[in-house]
Amino acid sequence: MELQQMRYVVAVAETSNFTRAAEQCRVVQSALSHQIARLERELGAKLFERTSRRVRLTPAGEAFLPAARQALDAADRARAEVAAAAGEIRGRLAIGAIPTVVAVDLPAALKEFHLRHRQVRISLRSGASEDLIERVQQGGLDIAFLGLPPGVRPKGVRGRELARGELVAVVAPGHPLADDDRVELHRLADESFVDFPAGTAGRVQSDEAFAAAGVRREVAFEISTPDFMARLIRQGLGIGMLPAAFVSAFPDLHVVRLSDAPARIEHVIWSRFQPSPAATAFLAALDISPADSSTPPSNGGG
């Protein structure tokens, strides 16, 4: 069993197509197909079901894929550690971030890191805080930037609090609240809301604040990205709740501050195990040492 064979299997699993997998691996399709068939003979099991329309993993392939990814990650990590010992940072840096992160200028930080460490393969995934925590726990991400309600600590990882802030109401120009600079939450009781999906950290912080104020509200539109939220708010379909430090991204919308505003805390997290050389270097660029964690490691879920 060879690492290259594992790379081919992972590529086919991710693309569901032998031709695209071969292009991704920069090899002719016949060579990729031959190596996977050779691996299947060695394992004594088919890894893929092939039809004229689709390619999908067999139960044996589903069982093989996670271990193959772990083996490839381990090989990459070994190369990166050897390079780091010689003073060179290389390997991968997989980062996750909520769409509303403001405590760090992430695009600028990634650009500076790329210019300094050109041998590092950088990837970025946007998502909800709870999904990002799980991916860091499982090793799919090296570092993630989260936004959580006060009192909620990410578990199963290490991390540090970056910043605290408040949410504000965001309304369309011409909305009756657009002339108010500050209101209490009960003034919003009759409004229709555009908010993040129920159960996500971005939604919980608002739900808890309204519940504490004894205010019931209607969330008519559940949206995962702030840009789409802003488009609905502009049309007067509802009002939104966004971090005060983030709303400058939408200068055409009116901001209404809240006397009893929901609060949120931004965190950066990383694995409770030893971070990779690239992850350690990126944290160092943010003046963070992996040994200095304000989030206790735990085996609990996110």
Secondary structure, DSSP 8 states (H G I E B T S, - for coil): --HHHHHHHHHHHHHS-HHHHHHHHTS-HHHHHHHHHHHHHHHTS--EEE-SS-EEE-HHHHHHHHHHHHHHHHHHHHHHHHHHHTT---EEEEEEE-TT--SS-HHHHHHHHHHH-TTEEEEEEE--HHHHHHHHHHTS-SEEEEEE-TT----SEEEEEEEEEEEEEEE-TT-GGGG-SEE-GGGGTT-EEEE--TTSHHHHHHHHHHHHTT---EEEEE-S-HHHHHHHHHTTS-EEEEETTTGGG-TTSEEEEETT--EEEEEEEEESS---HHHHHHHHHTT--TT--SS---SS--
